[in-house]
Amino acid sequence: MLFDTHVHLNAEQFEDDVEEVIERAKSAGVSNVVVVGFDRLTILRAMELVEQYDFMYASVGWHPVDAIDMTEQDLNWIEELASHPKVVAIGEMGLDYHWDKSPKEIQKDVFRKQIRLAKKVKLPIIIHNREATADIVEILEEENAAEVGGIMHCFSGSAETAKKCVEMNFYISLGGPVTFKNAKKPKEVAAEIPLDRLLIETDCPYLAPHPHRGKRNEPAYVKLVAEQIAEIKNISLEEVGEVTTRNARKLFGIN
C-alpha cells in the first residue's frame, strides 16, 4: 500500500492516457493519491477526477508563481470547495523566488491569506518552497500554521530545516530527487527524520525518480521513492508503505 500525496494527473501531460496511468499505479500498489489543483484550470480538473475515481482526493489552492492572478473571487471559490467531502487539504501554496512572474510581496500576501483560510476551514496545507525557506518558515510561524499543520511538499532543504518544520507540525514529503545519486540533502533528510513524520510523493508529471529521470513521472513510480527510503533507513518496503500511508490518512482525515 502506497499513498502518493502529490500528483498532477490534472496536467495536460496526462490528457491522452490517464486510464493507463491509473492502471499502472494500482498495479504498483498505489492505494490513494491526492490530485493538487493550483489555479482555475487545474482545480476544475482535479475536482472532475476526484468525482470520477474513488481512490483520488483533491487539494485546492493557489501556486505562488501565479499569485498575481489570484482574485478575492478565487479565494472565496477555494473556500467553497473546501467543504467538498473529497477535498482534504489547501494548497499547493507558498513562495517561489526562482521565477519572477509574481512580486514577492504579492506572493507573501496570497500565502498568508491561504493559511488563514485553511485555519478557518480546518484543513492541512501543502507547501511549495523554491529558494524561499527563511521567508516560508517565518510566515508559517507568524500565522501559527502549526494549528492545521500540513506537508512540506517535495522537500529539498537540509535535515536541520526539516526538523524545524516537524516541530511546527509539518510532515516532510520526499519525491523523485531522493533517488538521484548526487542528491545528498534528501538522503540525509530520509535518514534523520522519523518515519512517522515522512510522506512520499511523485509530483508527477515532474521530477521522475531514477531510472526514469528526465521523462514524464507518474504515480506508479512512487514505489521507487519508497524503496529508496527503505534502503536508507534499513527497513522493509512494506514498513515504509504502511507507515507513510497511515501518516497521510491521519493528516488528511481519511479512514
Beta strands, then each sheet from edge to edge (+ up, - down):
strand 1: 2-7
strand 2: 30-37
strand 3: 56-60
strand 4: 87-96
strand 5: 125-130
strand 6: 150-152
strand 7: 170-174
strand 8: 198-200
sheet 1: 1+ 2+ 3+ 4+ 5+ 6+ 7+ 8+
end
